[in-house]
Amino acid sequence: MVGCTMHDLPGNDKRRGKGAGEARWCVYLLLCGDGSLYAGSTNQLGARLSKHGRGRGARYTRGRGPLALAFCEPAPDRGAALRRERELKRLPRAHKLALCGRLR
């Protein structure tokens, strides 16, 4: 995975509210078992990845396992995360793979 460590990921601190315990937004790319990429954003990455893994995440990822987190990028707020997600979805596959460090 490129961009975040597990300790940096939103969803690892369950406390709510302002300050150090506040959930942080991020944008992520999942590498699906069929080789496709899925872009998403969340403020609870651990929980979101768990949902994807159980087939309860996005409809696109259901049945495309196993799934692997390929890229994660922190965002300052929800709006920024959604804008970056939209940018990632519009990128060509080669650019997405380059972000993941998997371009050959």
C-alpha positions as CSV (number, residue, x, y, z in Angstrom):
1,M,0.0,0.0,0.0
2,V,1.2,3.5,-0.8
3,G,0.5,6.7,1.0
4,C,-0.6,5.7,4.5
5,T,0.4,3.4,7.2
6,M,-2.2,1.4,9.2
7,H,-1.6,3.8,12.2
8,D,-2.4,6.8,9.9
9,L,-5.6,5.3,8.7
10,P,-9.0,6.7,9.7
11,G,-11.1,4.3,11.6
12,N,-8.3,3.1,13.8
13,D,-9.3,5.5,16.6
14,K,-13.0,5.1,17.5
15,R,-13.3,8.3,19.5
16,R,-15.4,11.0,18.1
17,G,-15.3,14.8,18.3
18,K,-12.8,17.5,17.6
19,G,-9.1,17.1,18.2
20,A,-6.7,14.2,18.2
21,G,-9.4,11.5,18.2
22,E,-11.3,13.0,15.2
23,A,-11.8,10.5,12.3
24,R,-9.8,11.7,9.4
25,W,-10.9,11.4,5.8
26,C,-9.0,9.5,3.1
27,V,-9.2,8.4,-0.4
28,Y,-8.2,4.9,-1.3
29,L,-7.8,2.5,-4.2
30,L,-8.6,-1.2,-3.9
31,L,-7.0,-3.8,-6.2
32,C,-9.7,-6.3,-7.0
33,G,-9.1,-10.0,-7.6
34,D,-10.0,-9.6,-11.3
35,G,-7.2,-6.9,-11.6
36,S,-9.6,-3.9,-11.7
37,L,-9.2,-0.9,-9.4
38,Y,-11.9,0.7,-7.2
39,A,-11.7,4.2,-5.8
40,G,-13.5,5.3,-2.7
41,S,-13.4,7.7,0.2
42,T,-14.2,7.3,3.9
43,N,-13.5,8.5,7.4
44,Q,-13.4,5.0,8.8
45,L,-11.1,3.1,6.5
46,G,-10.7,0.0,8.7
47,A,-14.4,-0.4,9.0
48,R,-14.9,0.3,5.3
49,L,-12.3,-2.3,4.2
50,S,-14.0,-4.8,6.5
51,K,-17.3,-4.1,4.8
52,H,-15.7,-4.5,1.3
53,G,-14.2,-7.8,2.4
54,R,-17.5,-9.1,3.6
55,G,-19.3,-8.1,0.4
56,R,-21.2,-5.3,2.2
57,G,-19.2,-2.5,0.6
58,A,-19.7,-1.0,-2.8
59,R,-21.7,-3.0,-5.3
60,Y,-18.7,-2.9,-7.7
61,T,-16.4,-4.8,-5.3
62,R,-18.9,-7.6,-4.5
63,G,-17.7,-10.8,-6.1
64,R,-14.4,-9.3,-7.2
65,G,-12.3,-10.5,-4.2
66,P,-9.9,-10.9,-2.9
67,L,-9.4,-7.2,-2.4
68,A,-6.2,-5.5,-1.5
69,L,-5.7,-1.9,-0.3
70,A,-3.3,-0.5,-3.0
71,F,-3.3,3.2,-2.2
72,C,-4.4,5.5,0.6
73,E,-4.2,9.3,0.7
74,P,-5.3,11.4,3.6
75,A,-7.7,14.3,3.0
76,P,-8.3,17.3,5.2
77,D,-12.1,17.0,5.1
78,R,-15.0,15.2,3.5
79,G,-15.3,17.7,0.6
80,A,-11.6,17.3,-0.3
81,A,-11.9,13.5,-0.1
82,L,-14.9,13.4,-2.4
83,R,-13.2,15.8,-4.9
84,R,-10.0,13.7,-4.9
85,E,-12.1,10.5,-5.3
86,R,-13.7,12.0,-8.4
87,E,-10.3,12.9,-9.7
88,L,-9.0,9.3,-9.2
89,K,-12.0,7.8,-10.9
90,R,-11.3,9.9,-14.0
91,L,-7.6,9.0,-14.2
92,P,-6.5,6.5,-16.8
93,R,-5.7,3.0,-15.4
94,A,-1.9,3.6,-16.0
95,H,-2.0,6.7,-13.8
96,K,-3.8,4.8,-11.0
97,L,-1.3,2.0,-11.2
98,A,1.5,4.5,-11.0
99,L,0.0,6.0,-7.8
100,C,-0.1,2.4,-6.4
101,G,3.6,1.9,-7.3
102,R,2.6,-1.0,-9.6
103,L,3.3,0.5,-13.0
104,R,5.6,-1.8,-15.1
